[in-house]
Amino acid sequence: MPRLPPFLRLLQAPMKFTVVPKAHISAKPAKTPTSAVEQAVGISAIVVGFMVPAGWVLSHLESYKKSSAA
């Protein structure tokens, strides 16, 4: 097989088929159930983690527009 240039070898990589063994995963109930308070705290932390930075960016959008136009 002729030697390919490096950029063509990158295109050839997805064509190679490798067999990945199946993971042995089994779903079981939790050993200690999560209480409603723990669930509320976790979901609240996730929502705050996404919404606070997005709100900060949106509240400063006008200053971003002014600084990029100058």
mmCIF file of the N, C-alpha and C atoms, coordinates in Angstrom:
data_MODEL
# 
_entry.id   MODEL 
# 
loop_
_atom_site.group_PDB 
_atom_site.id 
_atom_site.type_symbol 
_atom_site.label_atom_id 
_atom_site.label_alt_id 
_atom_site.label_comp_id 
_atom_site.label_asym_id 
_atom_site.label_entity_id 
_atom_site.label_seq_id 
_atom_site.pdbx_PDB_ins_code 
_atom_site.Cartn_x 
_atom_site.Cartn_y 
_atom_site.Cartn_z 
_atom_site.occupancy 
_atom_site.B_iso_or_equiv 
_atom_site.pdbx_formal_charge 
_atom_site.auth_seq_id 
_atom_site.auth_comp_id 
_atom_site.auth_asym_id 
_atom_site.auth_atom_id 
_atom_site.pdbx_PDB_model_num 
ATOM 1   N N  . MET A 1 1  ? 0.848   -1.171 0.000  1.00 0.00 ? 1  MET A N  1 
ATOM 2   C CA . MET A 1 1  ? 0.000   0.000  0.000  1.00 0.00 ? 1  MET A CA 1 
ATOM 3   C C  . MET A 1 1  ? 0.898   1.241  0.000  1.00 0.00 ? 1  MET A C  1 
ATOM 4   N N  . PRO A 1 2  ? 0.610   2.205  -0.866 1.00 0.00 ? 2  PRO A N  1 
ATOM 5   C CA . PRO A 1 2  ? 1.462   3.393  -0.929 1.00 0.00 ? 2  PRO A CA 1 
ATOM 6   C C  . PRO A 1 2  ? 1.328   4.244  0.338  1.00 0.00 ? 2  PRO A C  1 
ATOM 7   N N  . ARG A 1 3  ? 2.391   4.937  0.642  1.00 0.00 ? 3  ARG A N  1 
ATOM 8   C CA . ARG A 1 3  ? 2.418   5.810  1.822  1.00 0.00 ? 3  ARG A CA 1 
ATOM 9   C C  . ARG A 1 3  ? 1.601   7.075  1.535  1.00 0.00 ? 3  ARG A C  1 
ATOM 10  N N  . LEU A 1 4  ? 0.636   7.387  2.410  1.00 0.00 ? 4  LEU A N  1 
ATOM 11  C CA . LEU A 1 4  ? -0.236  8.549  2.216  1.00 0.00 ? 4  LEU A CA 1 
ATOM 12  C C  . LEU A 1 4  ? 0.324   9.762  2.955  1.00 0.00 ? 4  LEU A C  1 
ATOM 13  N N  . PRO A 1 5  ? 0.041   10.957 2.445  1.00 0.00 ? 5  PRO A N  1 
ATOM 14  C CA . PRO A 1 5  ? 0.415   12.167 3.189  1.00 0.00 ? 5  PRO A CA 1 
ATOM 15  C C  . PRO A 1 5  ? -0.356  12.214 4.516  1.00 0.00 ? 5  PRO A C  1 
ATOM 16  N N  . PRO A 1 6  ? 0.179   12.921 5.521  1.00 0.00 ? 6  PRO A N  1 
ATOM 17  C CA . PRO A 1 6  ? -0.456  12.925 6.847  1.00 0.00 ? 6  PRO A CA 1 
ATOM 18  C C  . PRO A 1 6  ? -1.914  13.377 6.842  1.00 0.00 ? 6  PRO A C  1 
ATOM 19  N N  . PHE A 1 7  ? -2.262  14.393 6.041  1.00 0.00 ? 7  PHE A N  1 
ATOM 20  C CA . PHE A 1 7  ? -3.653  14.867 6.070  1.00 0.00 ? 7  PHE A CA 1 
ATOM 21  C C  . PHE A 1 7  ? -4.612  13.818 5.509  1.00 0.00 ? 7  PHE A C  1 
ATOM 22  N N  . LEU A 1 8  ? -4.145  12.965 4.582  1.00 0.00 ? 8  LEU A N  1 
ATOM 23  C CA . LEU A 1 8  ? -5.012  11.897 4.073  1.00 0.00 ? 8  LEU A CA 1 
ATOM 24  C C  . LEU A 1 8  ? -5.097  10.737 5.054  1.00 0.00 ? 8  LEU A C  1 
ATOM 25  N N  . ARG A 1 9  ? -4.045  10.532 5.850  1.00 0.00 ? 9  ARG A N  1 
ATOM 26  C CA . ARG A 1 9  ? -4.096  9.478  6.863  1.00 0.00 ? 9  ARG A CA 1 
ATOM 27  C C  . ARG A 1 9  ? -5.138  9.803  7.927  1.00 0.00 ? 9  ARG A C  1 
ATOM 28  N N  . LEU A 1 10 ? -5.362  11.101 8.191  1.00 0.00 ? 10 LEU A N  1 
ATOM 29  C CA . LEU A 1 10 ? -6.403  11.481 9.153  1.00 0.00 ? 10 LEU A CA 1 
ATOM 30  C C  . LEU A 1 10 ? -7.786  11.096 8.652  1.00 0.00 ? 10 LEU A C  1 
ATOM 31  N N  . LEU A 1 11 ? -7.990  11.200 7.340  1.00 0.00 ? 11 LEU A N  1 
ATOM 32  C CA . LEU A 1 11 ? -9.283  10.826 6.774  1.00 0.00 ? 11 LEU A CA 1 
ATOM 33  C C  . LEU A 1 11 ? -9.483  9.321  6.772  1.00 0.00 ? 11 LEU A C  1 
ATOM 34  N N  . GLN A 1 12 ? -8.393  8.582  6.770  1.00 0.00 ? 12 GLN A N  1 
ATOM 35  C CA . GLN A 1 12 ? -8.469  7.130  6.731  1.00 0.00 ? 12 GLN A CA 1 
ATOM 36  C C  . GLN A 1 12 ? -8.792  6.551  8.116  1.00 0.00 ? 12 GLN A C  1 
ATOM 37  N N  . ALA A 1 13 ? -8.489  7.288  9.184  1.00 0.00 ? 13 ALA A N  1 
ATOM 38  C CA . ALA A 1 13 ? -8.668  6.788  10.545 1.00 0.00 ? 13 ALA A CA 1 
ATOM 39  C C  . ALA A 1 13 ? -10.116 6.384  10.855 1.00 0.00 ? 13 ALA A C  1 
ATOM 40  N N  . PRO A 1 14 ? -11.143 7.178  10.500 1.00 0.00 ? 14 PRO A N  1 
ATOM 41  C CA . PRO A 1 14 ? -12.504 6.761  10.839 1.00 0.00 ? 14 PRO A CA 1 
ATOM 42  C C  . PRO A 1 14 ? -12.951 5.498  10.097 1.00 0.00 ? 14 PRO A C  1 
ATOM 43  N N  . MET A 1 15 ? -12.300 5.161  9.025  1.00 0.00 ? 15 MET A N  1 
ATOM 44  C CA . MET A 1 15 ? -12.697 3.983  8.261  1.00 0.00 ? 15 MET A CA 1 
ATOM 45  C C  . MET A 1 15 ? -12.288 2.694  8.965  1.00 0.00 ? 15 MET A C  1 
ATOM 46  N N  . LYS A 1 16 ? -11.279 2.777  9.809  1.00 0.00 ? 16 LYS A N  1 
ATOM 47  C CA . LYS A 1 16 ? -10.844 1.582  10.532 1.00 0.00 ? 16 LYS A CA 1 
ATOM 48  C C  . LYS A 1 16 ? -11.906 1.232  11.557 1.00 0.00 ? 16 LYS A C  1 
ATOM 49  N N  . PHE A 1 17 ? -12.239 -0.031 11.624 1.00 0.00 ? 17 PHE A N  1 
ATOM 50  C CA . PHE A 1 17 ? -13.294 -0.481 12.514 1.00 0.00 ? 17 PHE A CA 1 
ATOM 51  C C  . PHE A 1 17 ? -12.662 -1.209 13.694 1.00 0.00 ? 17 PHE A C  1 
ATOM 52  N N  . THR A 1 18 ? -12.860 -0.682 14.873 1.00 0.00 ? 18 THR A N  1 
ATOM 53  C CA . THR A 1 18 ? -12.360 -1.347 16.066 1.00 0.00 ? 18 THR A CA 1 
ATOM 54  C C  . THR A 1 18 ? -13.538 -1.814 16.904 1.00 0.00 ? 18 THR A C  1 
ATOM 55  N N  . VAL A 1 19 ? -13.437 -2.999 17.429 1.00 0.00 ? 19 VAL A N  1 
ATOM 56  C CA . VAL A 1 19 ? -14.489 -3.568 18.252 1.00 0.00 ? 19 VAL A CA 1 
ATOM 57  C C  . VAL A 1 19 ? -14.215 -3.191 19.696 1.00 0.00 ? 19 VAL A C  1 
ATOM 58  N N  . VAL A 1 20 ? -15.174 -2.530 20.305 1.00 0.00 ? 20 VAL A N  1 
ATOM 59  C CA . VAL A 1 20 ? -15.047 -2.149 21.704 1.00 0.00 ? 20 VAL A CA 1 
ATOM 60  C C  . VAL A 1 20 ? -15.873 -3.131 22.518 1.00 0.00 ? 20 VAL A C  1 
ATOM 61  N N  . PRO A 1 21 ? -15.260 -3.747 23.520 1.00 0.00 ? 21 PRO A N  1 
ATOM 62  C CA . PRO A 1 21 ? -16.021 -4.713 24.312 1.00 0.00 ? 21 PRO A CA 1 
ATOM 63  C C  . PRO A 1 21 ? -17.155 -4.032 25.079 1.00 0.00 ? 21 PRO A C  1 
ATOM 64  N N  . LYS A 1 22 ? -18.244 -4.737 25.225 1.00 0.00 ? 22 LYS A N  1 
ATOM 65  C CA . LYS A 1 22 ? -19.412 -4.195 25.911 1.00 0.00 ? 22 LYS A CA 1 
ATOM 66  C C  . LYS A 1 22 ? -19.143 -4.122 27.415 1.00 0.00 ? 22 LYS A C  1 
ATOM 67  N N  . ALA A 1 23 ? -19.472 -2.988 28.011 1.00 0.00 ? 23 ALA A N  1 
ATOM 68  C CA . ALA A 1 23 ? -19.275 -2.818 29.448 1.00 0.00 ? 23 ALA A CA 1 
ATOM 69  C C  . ALA A 1 23 ? -20.346 -3.592 30.200 1.00 0.00 ? 23 ALA A C  1 
ATOM 70  N N  . HIS A 1 24 ? -19.949 -4.168 31.297 1.00 0.00 ? 24 HIS A N  1 
ATOM 71  C CA . HIS A 1 24 ? -20.895 -4.922 32.124 1.00 0.00 ? 24 HIS A CA 1 
ATOM 72  C C  . HIS A 1 24 ? -21.480 -3.981 33.169 1.00 0.00 ? 24 HIS A C  1 
ATOM 73  N N  . ILE A 1 25 ? -22.559 -3.313 32.789 1.00 0.00 ? 25 ILE A N  1 
ATOM 74  C CA . ILE A 1 25 ? -23.208 -2.342 33.670 1.00 0.00 ? 25 ILE A CA 1 
ATOM 75  C C  . ILE A 1 25 ? -24.567 -2.896 34.068 1.00 0.00 ? 25 ILE A C  1 
ATOM 76  N N  . SER A 1 26 ? -24.826 -2.871 35.350 1.00 0.00 ? 26 SER A N  1 
ATOM 77  C CA . SER A 1 26 ? -26.134 -3.311 35.809 1.00 0.00 ? 26 SER A CA 1 
ATOM 78  C C  . SER A 1 26 ? -26.733 -2.212 36.669 1.00 0.00 ? 26 SER A C  1 
ATOM 79  N N  . ALA A 1 27 ? -27.998 -1.953 36.474 1.00 0.00 ? 27 ALA A N  1 
ATOM 80  C CA . ALA A 1 27 ? -28.683 -0.905 37.232 1.00 0.00 ? 27 ALA A CA 1 
ATOM 81  C C  . ALA A 1 27 ? -29.303 -1.523 38.472 1.00 0.00 ? 27 ALA A C  1 
ATOM 82  N N  . LYS A 1 28 ? -28.986 -0.930 39.603 1.00 0.00 ? 28 LYS A N  1 
ATOM 83  C CA . LYS A 1 28 ? -29.548 -1.385 40.862 1.00 0.00 ? 28 LYS A CA 1 
ATOM 84  C C  . LYS A 1 28 ? -30.106 -0.168 41.591 1.00 0.00 ? 28 LYS A C  1 
ATOM 85  N N  . PRO A 1 29 ? -31.064 -0.377 42.462 1.00 0.00 ? 29 PRO A N  1 
ATOM 86  C CA . PRO A 1 29 ? -31.562 0.748  43.247 1.00 0.00 ? 29 PRO A CA 1 
ATOM 87  C C  . PRO A 1 29 ? -30.458 1.274  44.172 1.00 0.00 ? 29 PRO A C  1 
ATOM 88  N N  . ALA A 1 30 ? -30.553 2.535  44.530 1.00 0.00 ? 30 ALA A N  1 
ATOM 89  C CA . ALA A 1 30 ? -29.552 3.141  45.405 1.00 0.00 ? 30 ALA A CA 1 
ATOM 90  C C  . ALA A 1 30 ? -29.578 2.471  46.777 1.00 0.00 ? 30 ALA A C  1 
ATOM 91  N N  . LYS A 1 31 ? -28.400 2.378  47.397 1.00 0.00 ? 31 LYS A N  1 
ATOM 92  C CA . LYS A 1 31 ? -28.329 1.784  48.737 1.00 0.00 ? 31 LYS A CA 1 
ATOM 93  C C  . LYS A 1 31 ? -29.023 2.678  49.751 1.00 0.00 ? 31 LYS A C  1 
ATOM 94  N N  . THR A 1 32 ? -28.831 3.983  49.611 1.00 0.00 ? 32 THR A N  1 
ATOM 95  C CA . THR A 1 32 ? -29.531 4.941  50.480 1.00 0.00 ? 32 THR A CA 1 
ATOM 96  C C  . THR A 1 32 ? -30.328 5.873  49.576 1.00 0.00 ? 32 THR A C  1 
ATOM 97  N N  . PRO A 1 33 ? -31.633 5.864  49.681 1.00 0.00 ? 33 PRO A N  1 
ATOM 98  C CA . PRO A 1 33 ? -32.446 6.710  48.807 1.00 0.00 ? 33 PRO A CA 1 
ATOM 99  C C  . PRO A 1 33 ? -32.168 8.197  49.035 1.00 0.00 ? 33 PRO A C  1 
ATOM 100 N N  . THR A 1 34 ? -32.260 8.970  47.961 1.00 0.00 ? 34 THR A N  1 
ATOM 101 C CA . THR A 1 34 ? -32.059 10.414 48.028 1.00 0.00 ? 34 THR A CA 1 
ATOM 102 C C  . THR A 1 34 ? -33.357 11.070 48.467 1.00 0.00 ? 34 THR A C  1 
ATOM 103 N N  . SER A 1 35 ? -33.262 11.887 49.510 1.00 0.00 ? 35 SER A N  1 
ATOM 104 C CA . SER A 1 35 ? -34.473 12.526 50.031 1.00 0.00 ? 35 SER A CA 1 
ATOM 105 C C  . SER A 1 35 ? -34.900 13.661 49.104 1.00 0.00 ? 35 SER A C  1 
ATOM 106 N N  . ALA A 1 36 ? -36.119 14.134 49.330 1.00 0.00 ? 36 ALA A N  1 
ATOM 107 C CA . ALA A 1 36 ? -36.652 15.220 48.508 1.00 0.00 ? 36 ALA A CA 1 
ATOM 108 C C  . ALA A 1 36 ? -35.843 16.498 48.712 1.00 0.00 ? 36 ALA A C  1 
ATOM 109 N N  . VAL A 1 37 ? -35.353 16.729 49.918 1.00 0.00 ? 37 VAL A N  1 
ATOM 110 C CA . VAL A 1 37 ? -34.553 17.929 50.197 1.00 0.00 ? 37 VAL A CA 1 
ATOM 111 C C  . VAL A 1 37 ? -33.230 17.850 49.440 1.00 0.00 ? 37 VAL A C  1 
ATOM 112 N N  . GLU A 1 38 ? -32.589 16.688 49.462 1.00 0.00 ? 38 GLU A N  1 
ATOM 113 C CA . GLU A 1 38 ? -31.329 16.514 48.733 1.00 0.00 ? 38 GLU A CA 1 
ATOM 114 C C  . GLU A 1 38 ? -31.528 16.712 47.238 1.00 0.00 ? 38 GLU A C  1 
ATOM 115 N N  . GLN A 1 39 ? -32.622 16.192 46.700 1.00 0.00 ? 39 GLN A N  1 
ATOM 116 C CA . GLN A 1 39 ? -32.922 16.375 45.281 1.00 0.00 ? 39 GLN A CA 1 
ATOM 117 C C  . GLN A 1 39 ? -33.148 17.851 44.962 1.00 0.00 ? 39 GLN A C  1 
ATOM 118 N N  . ALA A 1 40 ? -33.881 18.548 45.820 1.00 0.00 ? 40 ALA A N  1 
ATOM 119 C CA . ALA A 1 40 ? -34.153 19.969 45.591 1.00 0.00 ? 40 ALA A CA 1 
ATOM 120 C C  . ALA A 1 40 ? -32.859 20.777 45.639 1.00 0.00 ? 40 ALA A C  1 
ATOM 121 N N  . VAL A 1 41 ? -31.982 20.480 46.581 1.00 0.00 ? 41 VAL A N  1 
ATOM 122 C CA . VAL A 1 41 ? -30.710 21.197 46.686 1.00 0.00 ? 41 VAL A CA 1 
ATOM 123 C C  . VAL A 1 41 ? -29.860 20.938 45.442 1.00 0.00 ? 41 VAL A C  1 
ATOM 124 N N  . GLY A 1 42 ? -29.802 19.693 44.991 1.00 0.00 ? 42 GLY A N  1 
ATOM 125 C CA . GLY A 1 42 ? -29.010 19.358 43.809 1.00 0.00 ? 42 GLY A CA 1 
ATOM 126 C C  . GLY A 1 42 ? -29.522 20.036 42.555 1.00 0.00 ? 42 GLY A C  1 
ATOM 127 N N  . ILE A 1 43 ? -30.821 19.988 42.337 1.00 0.00 ? 43 ILE A N  1 
ATOM 128 C CA . ILE A 1 43 ? -31.401 20.613 41.144 1.00 0.00 ? 43 ILE A CA 1 
ATOM 129 C C  . ILE A 1 43 ? -31.239 22.132 41.209 1.00 0.00 ? 43 ILE A C  1 
ATOM 130 N N  . SER A 1 44 ? -31.407 22.694 42.411 1.00 0.00 ? 44 SER A N  1 
ATOM 131 C CA . SER A 1 44 ? -31.224 24.143 42.563 1.00 0.00 ? 44 SER A CA 1 
ATOM 132 C C  . SER A 1 44 ? -29.788 24.550 42.243 1.00 0.00 ? 44 SER A C  1 
ATOM 133 N N  . ALA A 1 45 ? -28.821 23.771 42.692 1.00 0.00 ? 45 ALA A N  1 
ATOM 134 C CA . ALA A 1 45 ? -27.414 24.084 42.428 1.00 0.00 ? 45 ALA A CA 1 
ATOM 135 C C  . ALA A 1 45 ? -27.119 24.024 40.935 1.00 0.00 ? 45 ALA A C  1 
ATOM 136 N N  . ILE A 1 46 ? -27.688 23.058 40.253 1.00 0.00 ? 46 ILE A N  1 
ATOM 137 C CA . ILE A 1 46 ? -27.469 22.942 38.805 1.00 0.00 ? 46 ILE A CA 1 
ATOM 138 C C  . ILE A 1 46 ? -28.104 24.138 38.083 1.00 0.00 ? 46 ILE A C  1 
ATOM 139 N N  . VAL A 1 47 ? -29.328 24.484 38.450 1.00 0.00 ? 47 VAL A N  1 
ATOM 140 C CA . VAL A 1 47 ? -30.017 25.607 37.808 1.00 0.00 ? 47 VAL A CA 1 
ATOM 141 C C  . VAL A 1 47 ? -29.259 26.902 38.054 1.00 0.00 ? 47 VAL A C  1 
ATOM 142 N N  . VAL A 1 48 ? -28.831 27.128 39.281 1.00 0.00 ? 48 VAL A N  1 
ATOM 143 C CA . VAL A 1 48 ? -28.082 28.345 39.601 1.00 0.00 ? 48 VAL A CA 1 
ATOM 144 C C  . VAL A 1 48 ? -26.763 28.358 38.834 1.00 0.00 ? 48 VAL A C  1 
ATOM 145 N N  . GLY A 1 49 ? -26.117 27.210 38.734 1.00 0.00 ? 49 GLY A N  1 
ATOM 146 C CA . GLY A 1 49 ? -24.847 27.123 38.010 1.00 0.00 ? 49 GLY A CA 1 
ATOM 147 C C  . GLY A 1 49 ? -24.959 27.498 36.547 1.00 0.00 ? 49 GLY A C  1 
ATOM 148 N N  . PHE A 1 50 ? -26.100 27.238 35.946 1.00 0.00 ? 50 PHE A N  1 
ATOM 149 C CA . PHE A 1 50 ? -26.291 27.589 34.534 1.00 0.00 ? 50 PHE A CA 1 
ATOM 150 C C  . PHE A 1 50 ? -26.895 28.978 34.358 1.00 0.00 ? 50 PHE A C  1 
ATOM 151 N N  . MET A 1 51 ? -27.849 29.338 35.208 1.00 0.00 ? 51 MET A N  1 
ATOM 152 C CA . MET A 1 51 ? -28.598 30.568 35.007 1.00 0.00 ? 51 MET A CA 1 
ATOM 153 C C  . MET A 1 51 ? -27.863 31.827 35.450 1.00 0.00 ? 51 MET A C  1 
ATOM 154 N N  . VAL A 1 52 ? -27.097 31.765 36.515 1.00 0.00 ? 52 VAL A N  1 
ATOM 155 C CA . VAL A 1 52 ? -26.403 32.963 37.004 1.00 0.00 ? 52 VAL A CA 1 
ATOM 156 C C  . VAL A 1 52 ? -25.390 33.467 35.983 1.00 0.00 ? 52 VAL A C  1 
ATOM 157 N N  . PRO A 1 53 ? -24.501 32.616 35.432 1.00 0.00 ? 53 PRO A N  1 
ATOM 158 C CA . PRO A 1 53 ? -23.589 33.141 34.415 1.00 0.00 ? 53 PRO A CA 1 
ATOM 159 C C  . PRO A 1 53 ? -24.319 33.646 33.161 1.00 0.00 ? 53 PRO A C  1 
ATOM 160 N N  . ALA A 1 54 ? -25.360 32.940 32.750 1.00 0.00 ? 54 ALA A N  1 
ATOM 161 C CA . ALA A 1 54 ? -26.112 33.380 31.570 1.00 0.00 ? 54 ALA A CA 1 
ATOM 162 C C  . ALA A 1 54 ? -26.795 34.723 31.843 1.00 0.00 ? 54 ALA A C  1 
ATOM 163 N N  . GLY A 1 55 ? -27.353 34.893 33.019 1.00 0.00 ? 55 GLY A N  1 
ATOM 164 C CA . GLY A 1 55 ? -27.986 36.161 33.372 1.00 0.00 ? 55 GLY A CA 1 
ATOM 165 C C  . GLY A 1 55 ? -26.983 37.295 33.446 1.00 0.00 ? 55 GLY A C  1 
ATOM 166 N N  . TRP A 1 56 ? -25.783 36.997 33.957 1.00 0.00 ? 56 TRP A N  1 
ATOM 167 C CA . TRP A 1 56 ? -24.747 38.027 34.044 1.00 0.00 ? 56 TRP A CA 1 
ATOM 168 C C  . TRP A 1 56 ? -24.342 38.488 32.646 1.00 0.00 ? 56 TRP A C  1 
ATOM 169 N N  . VAL A 1 57 ? -24.162 37.538 31.736 1.00 0.00 ? 57 VAL A N  1 
ATOM 170 C CA . VAL A 1 57 ? -23.795 37.896 30.357 1.00 0.00 ? 57 VAL A CA 1 
ATOM 171 C C  . VAL A 1 57 ? -24.910 38.709 29.716 1.00 0.00 ? 57 VAL A C  1 
ATOM 172 N N  . LEU A 1 58 ? -26.144 38.275 29.876 1.00 0.00 ? 58 LEU A N  1 
ATOM 173 C CA . LEU A 1 58 ? -27.262 39.010 29.278 1.00 0.00 ? 58 LEU A CA 1 
ATOM 174 C C  . LEU A 1 58 ? -27.412 40.401 29.871 1.00 0.00 ? 58 LEU A C  1 
ATOM 175 N N  . SER A 1 59 ? -27.155 40.553 31.160 1.00 0.00 ? 59 SER A N  1 
ATOM 176 C CA . SER A 1 59 ? -27.298 41.879 31.769 1.00 0.00 ? 59 SER A CA 1 
ATOM 177 C C  . SER A 1 59 ? -26.179 42.822 31.338 1.00 0.00 ? 59 SER A C  1 
ATOM 178 N N  . HIS A 1 60 ? -25.046 42.300 30.905 1.00 0.00 ? 60 HIS A N  1 
ATOM 179 C CA . HIS A 1 60 ? -23.926 43.130 30.460 1.00 0.00 ? 60 HIS A CA 1 
ATOM 180 C C  . HIS A 1 60 ? -23.795 43.149 28.933 1.00 0.00 ? 60 HIS A C  1 
ATOM 181 N N  . LEU A 1 61 ? -24.823 42.707 28.235 1.00 0.00 ? 61 LEU A N  1 
ATOM 182 C CA . LEU A 1 61 ? -24.765 42.624 26.775 1.00 0.00 ? 61 LEU A CA 1 
ATOM 183 C C  . LEU A 1 61 ? -24.538 43.970 26.123 1.00 0.00 ? 61 LEU A C  1 
ATOM 184 N N  . GLU A 1 62 ? -25.180 44.998 26.623 1.00 0.00 ? 62 GLU A N  1 
ATOM 185 C CA . GLU A 1 62 ? -25.018 46.333 26.034 1.00 0.00 ? 62 GLU A CA 1 
ATOM 186 C C  . GLU A 1 62 ? -23.580 46.831 26.158 1.00 0.00 ? 62 GLU A C  1 
ATOM 187 N N  . SER A 1 63 ? -22.953 46.568 27.291 1.00 0.00 ? 63 SER A N  1 
ATOM 188 C CA . SER A 1 63 ? -21.557 47.008 27.450 1.00 0.00 ? 63 SER A CA 1 
ATOM 189 C C  . SER A 1 63 ? -20.645 46.207 26.527 1.00 0.00 ? 63 SER A C  1 
ATOM 190 N N  . TYR A 1 64 ? -20.981 44.951 26.276 1.00 0.00 ? 64 TYR A N  1 
ATOM 191 C CA . TYR A 1 64 ? -20.197 44.161 25.312 1.00 0.00 ? 64 TYR A CA 1 
ATOM 192 C C  . TYR A 1 64 ? -20.325 44.755 23.914 1.00 0.00 ? 64 TYR A C  1 
ATOM 193 N N  . LYS A 1 65 ? -21.544 45.136 23.551 1.00 0.00 ? 65 LYS A N  1 
ATOM 194 C CA . LYS A 1 65 ? -21.777 45.712 22.216 1.00 0.00 ? 65 LYS A CA 1 
ATOM 195 C C  . LYS A 1 65 ? -21.007 47.021 22.047 1.00 0.00 ? 65 LYS A C  1 
ATOM 196 N N  . LYS A 1 66 ? -21.010 47.869 23.103 1.00 0.00 ? 66 LYS A N  1 
ATOM 197 C CA . LYS A 1 66 ? -20.316 49.153 23.036 1.00 0.00 ? 66 LYS A CA 1 
ATOM 198 C C  . LYS A 1 66 ? -18.811 48.956 22.939 1.00 0.00 ? 66 LYS A C  1 
ATOM 199 N N  . SER A 1 67 ? -18.274 48.014 23.681 1.00 0.00 ? 67 SER A N  1 
ATOM 200 C CA . SER A 1 67 ? -16.820 47.817 23.679 1.00 0.00 ? 67 SER A CA 1 
ATOM 201 C C  . SER A 1 67 ? -16.338 47.187 22.367 1.00 0.00 ? 67 SER A C  1 
ATOM 202 N N  . SER A 1 68 ? -17.163 46.372 21.735 1.00 0.00 ? 68 SER A N  1 
ATOM 203 C CA . SER A 1 68 ? -16.739 45.751 20.468 1.00 0.00 ? 68 SER A CA 1 
ATOM 204 C C  . SER A 1 68 ? -16.893 46.717 19.299 1.00 0.00 ? 68 SER A C  1 
ATOM 205 N N  . ALA A 1 69 ? -17.794 47.686 19.399 1.00 0.00 ? 69 ALA A N  1 
ATOM 206 C CA . ALA A 1 69 ? -18.004 48.648 18.311 1.00 0.00 ? 69 ALA A CA 1 
ATOM 207 C C  . ALA A 1 69 ? -16.927 49.728 18.298 1.00 0.00 ? 69 ALA A C  1 
ATOM 208 N N  . ALA A 1 70 ? -16.301 49.963 19.425 1.00 0.00 ? 70 ALA A N  1 
ATOM 209 C CA . ALA A 1 70 ? -15.297 51.062 19.520 1.00 0.00 ? 70 ALA A CA 1 
ATOM 210 C C  . ALA A 1 70 ? -13.993 50.713 18.857 1.00 0.00 ? 70 ALA A C  1 
# 
